[in-house]
């Protein structure tokens, strides 16, 4: 994936409705910190400077054609062409970042939304203008390209990995005309996701229900997220029943959009001569299929520990039985609240095992105006880190409350930022961008360190159980649940490639079977809950979610190594972050001692869950 799409995808976990739901203490805190937001002047002094940069880049795009047909002339010509393309891409990313951040400050401001559209158009123009480069490089031939790299320092230092990657993809790269045709088909192939989003946002008449409190609530996606953990069990059941029944009423429509997505993936794979859609999706980062299939196999082997967790959850919630709607309520409530200053202090304390330099860098970054922390009307919901502007610094959009979830989000997003700072400092622009496959390791490891620290500081049994519960929920939600999604995608594509008939009803049957297997015989399911597949927007970014589970597994591995191995293990981990995108992610992790195609990293996660269950059960006893 491109730097742009990766940065936008990273850690977009919705914290919907926080502005309306924030307690009075948070509202006061927010009011007193209105000036505590990001400062975009490091990107451009003002909108006029941004527009000048955009127009300059748009004009420069035309100049890329000057090198067309000339890349094979000499090593110097190839280096000059690649340098021009890279420098322009760097400028366009900076233009995009400014427009994107301005748009997210208040989504109601149409002028800023238009700026973002202009930035996207610029990026599209750049992609179309550079589509000829890879085919022309391949036409020069591997032997000559390698000679050029050996003879030219710029090619060697900045572009050797990119050129080697182009050569690797040679069997799957089309002619310039073919590449142009596939580029033109992008909007058509993205239509299923756009249509499904439109269904969710405007076409479905979402139900309303009355809770036991007398409050009437609308159950759209946001309302479901807010109320699925309602303290009253009858309310949770009512939320689930009404919400998933509504999705079921549109099962055929969502079935058509998802089947079109699957068929589009198969078309793209065939066009590029890949054996399967999975192979095509994994090829970008050169991830072996064995990684994906081993993850699914080992996760299934670990399901007994997940079922053991569900039984503990039943006991801790003091329920006679457990249903799917009992998954989300917190196991323990501590009532503890955290200010922004406390979030910073606790995160800095938690990352001390990563060394003095890491902690000092994080301290400087969190003291600067790099983030927009508070929810407000019109601001984009969710949380992300944006680091595509290589020459500036990362920016963070957060929507914090004063609960532990927001503390964890704070540590998570700053983990992303530190990954980017370390990679950018160690690598040139062309090698700094890290793929999704490693993108969630640093953020997840920060969360794990935070949980370890908070548990070590817990003063009561209930507080300790709270943090153990958070760890178990992280494992359930990030490892098991994401792998269940990954298995759904895998089976759906396998069946489509085998010529099986598929529909909304078939997808519901498949998902219902997965729910039953992953949650076990003691977790009750209503038939309507099998419609949940239609709710997952990630399925339209195909074969993406498995990387949450692999990154979580890698983070668990490195956290354990750092705990046991001290400075050497810490430096080994930091070397992974500093490597950025200088090599394929699986190879970077191999050098750090982690084989993602083997069973060990996934078994370590299952063992961590087992150990955490032992601790919790001992405290319960």
Secondary structure, 3 states (H helix, E strand, C coil): CCHHHHHHHCCCCCCCCHHHHCCHHHHHHHHCCCCCCCCHHHCCCCHHHHHHHHHHHHHHHHHHHHHCCCCCCCHHHHHHHHHHHHHHHHHHHHHHHHHHHHHHHCCCCHHHHHHHHHHHHHHHHHHHHCCHHHHHHHHHCHHHHHHHHHHCHHHHHHHHHHHHHHHHCHHHCCCHHHHHHHHHCHHHHCHHHHHHHHHHHHHCCCCEEECCCCCEEECCHHHHHHHCCCCCHHHHHHHHHHHHHHHHHCHHHHHHHHHHHHHHHHHHHHHCCCCCHHHHHHHCCCCCHHHHHHHHHHHHHCHHHHHHHHHHHHHHCCCCCEEHHHCCCCCCCCCCCCCHHHHHHHHHHHHHHHCHHHHHHHHHHHHCCCEEEECCCCCCCCCEEECCCCCCCCEEEEEECCCHHHHHHHHHHHHHHHHHHHHHHHCCHHHHCCCHHHHCHHHHHHHHHHHHHHHHHCCCHHHHHHHHHHHHHHHHHHHHHHHHHHHHHHHHHHHHHCCCCCCHHHHHHHHHHHHHHHHCCCEECCHHHHHHHHHCHHHHCCCCCHHHHHHHHHHHHHHHHHHHHHHHHHHHHHHHHHHCCCCCHHHHHHHCCCCCCCCHHHHHHHHHHHHHHHHHHHHHC
